Amino acid sequence: MATLLGLDYGQKHLGVALALGPLAEPLQLLPTASAFPQIIQLIHQYQVDAIVIGLSEGQMAHTTHRFGQELQQATGLPVYYQDETLSSQETRLKLAQSGQKKSIREGKIDHLVAAAILQDYLDSLASQA
């Protein structure tokens, strides 16, 4: 199975997740402004085969597409987009249901959202098989 890097692109923070098999795991949270070189380093470190980026709507979708195109040009890797509608809210709800403290649920969870987006992508592939 391919190694996939999942990204939740935001104006301030970028959530990063990794899937070495059928399960996505949160990896880290990066400041968006300085994330590009760190993403390239992670791609080499984990020998990533493809990148999955959560795609929202409106102007943010255009900004996310531009970021994805830059990553694709810099790495030569395929970039796939996965709808991220409501992924942040669903992640916060799952954290609440699991008993996580409010401070964690309302904090920076972009890496957890990236894992949810990546897992959605993996699940969609499995359902097509």
BELQUI-V202411 format. One record per helix or strand of 2 or more residues. SS is the DSSP state (a for helix, b for strand). FROM is the first residue (numbers start at 0). TO is the last residue. If there is no record, write none. Layout:
ss=SS from=FROM to=TO
ss=SS from=FROM to=TO
This chain:
ss=b from=3 to=8
ss=b from=12 to=18
ss=b from=23 to=30
ss=a from=31 to=44
ss=b from=49 to=54
ss=a from=57 to=74
ss=b from=77 to=82
ss=a from=86 to=96
ss=a from=101 to=104
ss=a from=109 to=127
